C-alpha cells in the first residue's frame, strides 16, 4: 500500500475522533474530498430542493470534479491535519 493511501486512511480514522465537530462548510469539504478520492467524479442527478442535505453534499462533491484521487487524498490529509 502506498504511503499516501496509508496517510489517507489514518486521516479518515482521525476525522472520526476530532475534539470538536467542524463547521458545516468544512464537513462538506471533507465529504467531497473523501468521495472524490475513493469514488471519483460525482455522477447521477442532483437531489431536489426538498433534500437540502443531499443537495449540499452533491454540490460539494461536484465542486471537486476532475480532481485526481491522489490530489483529493493529499488535500483531505492536509485538511484533517488542520482540524486536530
C-alpha positions in Angstrom: 0.0 0.0 0.0 1.3 3.4 -0.9 2.4 5.9 1.7 -0.3 8.4 0.6 -3.0 5.7 0.9 -1.8 4.9 4.5 -1.9 8.6 5.4 -5.3 9.0 3.9 -6.7 6.0 5.8 -5.1 7.4 9.0 -6.7 10.8 8.4 -10.1 9.2 7.7 -9.9 7.4 11.1 -8.7 10.6 12.8 -11.5 12.6 11.4 -14.0 10.5 13.4 -12.2 11.4 16.6 -11.8 15.1 16.4 -12.1 17.2 19.6 -14.7 19.5 18.1 -17.1 18.9 15.2 -16.1 21.1 12.3 -18.4 23.7 10.8 -20.8 22.6 8.0 -18.6 24.0 5.2 -15.6 22.1 6.5 -17.7 18.9 6.9 -18.8 19.3 3.2 -15.2 19.8 2.1 -14.2 16.6 4.0 -17.1 14.7 2.4 -16.3 15.9 -1.1 -12.6 15.1 -0.9 -13.2 11.7 0.6 -15.7 10.8 -2.1 -13.5 12.2 -4.9 -10.6 10.2 -3.5 -12.5 6.9 -3.1 -15.2 7.0 -5.8 -14.1 9.6 -8.4 -16.3 12.2 -10.1 -19.9 12.6 -8.9 -22.5 11.0 -11.1 -26.2 11.0 -11.2 -28.9 13.6 -10.8 -28.7 16.4 -8.3 -31.1 15.9 -5.5 -34.3 18.0 -5.5 -34.7 21.1 -3.4 -36.6 19.2 -0.7 -33.4 17.2 0.1 -31.2 20.1 1.2 -28.5 17.9 2.8 -28.2 15.6 -0.2 -28.1 18.6 -2.5 -25.4 20.3 -0.4 -23.3 17.1 -0.5 -23.8 16.6 -4.2 -22.8 20.3 -4.9 -19.7 20.0 -2.7 -18.6 16.8 -4.4 -19.3 18.2 -7.9 -17.0 21.1 -7.0 -14.2 18.6 -6.7 -14.9 17.1 -10.2 -11.9 16.4 -12.3 -9.5 16.3 -9.3 -7.3 13.2 -9.2 -7.7 10.7 -6.4 -4.1 11.4 -5.3 -4.7 15.2 -5.2 -8.0 14.6 -3.3 -6.2 12.3 -0.8 -3.5 14.9 -0.2 -6.0 17.7 0.4 -8.0 15.5 2.7 -5.0 14.6 4.8 -3.9 18.3 5.0 -7.4 19.4 6.0 -7.8 16.8 8.7 -4.3 17.8 9.9 -5.5 21.4 10.4 -8.5 20.1 12.5 -6.6 18.1 15.0 
